[in-house]
Amino acid sequence: MKRAGVLFLAVVPVVATAVYFVLPSGAADAPAAPASAGTQSSRDDAKDRAEQDHEQQRDKDDEIIASLPPGLAAPDKEELAHRLVSSAEHSTTDWRSTYGMIEDRDDDCGYTAGIIGFCTGTHDLLTLVEHYTGSHPGNGLARYLPALRKVDGTDSHEGLDPGFTDAWKAESELPEFRAAQEEERDRVYFEPAVRLAKLDGLGTLGQFVYYDAMVFHGTGTDESGFYALRERVLRKAKTPAAGGSEKAYLDAFLDVRRATMLTRYPDRDTSRVDTAQRRFLQAGNLALDTPLTWEMYGDSYTSS
């Protein structure tokens, strides 16, 4: 795993799109170089206008979202989405049994842990522990924060072994940390994926396709990240919101996604695309209706 609305989204660069969906207003601001008073005033004015435009765009998008069916955000569909992702991440549809899971999968991501496969090498596990420590200081993982910051972006275990895995498992017995995992999963992956998919005019299946892609590819702006992947798809097919065919767009998305997976991991099993999402799309199940049957790494699953 990782590292207008509509017309606006179709033309903004990948970095801007990622910032718009992942970061709160103002979070992407960076310190500016020293400038004269006049230059600084102009920059401040431009910044204020950009923030106003950002808020106005978000308000318009909120109106669009509010007018649409819940789709994947409906409780039964959200539960189904988590079961589908868990079958790919943990080879079980019982995602609530995976809070304490932690292992190194030799995929250059360090330790993979928890319900969505947070990784020590891809920043999301660090962010989870930082947020959790902010609300629960003195927890059993807090002492590993310096090491987690040091290994972020690498597959190193330096400073984590031998105690981190046991500490993760112990903390995962606590309802507070389980809730923190769910909140981080939803904040970083589920909610941005569903929101963007709805603005792209996609139904429930398309919203799940975006969610699973964000989980696997991450929400960063690197060439294998979700937003760069989406930009490549937009060169091949129009979103339904831009007048394209939903099936054709999703076909193109899954083609590009599969190729991106194999570019990064040439030997990686692509079941989550080939014998799950592609199967649903070929069946015309754009609403992700149940009963649903899919295969993952040779195992068969059914959700009624």
Secondary structure, DSSP 4 states (H G I P E B T S, - for coil): -----HHHHHHS-HHHHHHHHHS-TTTT--PPPP--HHHHHHHHHHHHHHHHHHHHHHHHHHHHHHHS--GGGSHHHHHHHHHHHHHHHHS-S-GGG-TT-EEE-SSSS-EEETTTTEETTSSHHHHHHHHHHHHSTT-TTGGGHHHHHHHTTS---TTTTTTHHHHHHHHTTSHHHHHHHHHHHIIIIIHHHHHHHHHTT--HHHHHHHHHHHHHH-SS-STTSHHHHHHHHHTT---GGGT--HHHHHHHHHHHHHHHHHHH-TT---HHIIIIIHHHHHTT-TT-PSSEEEEETTEEEEE-
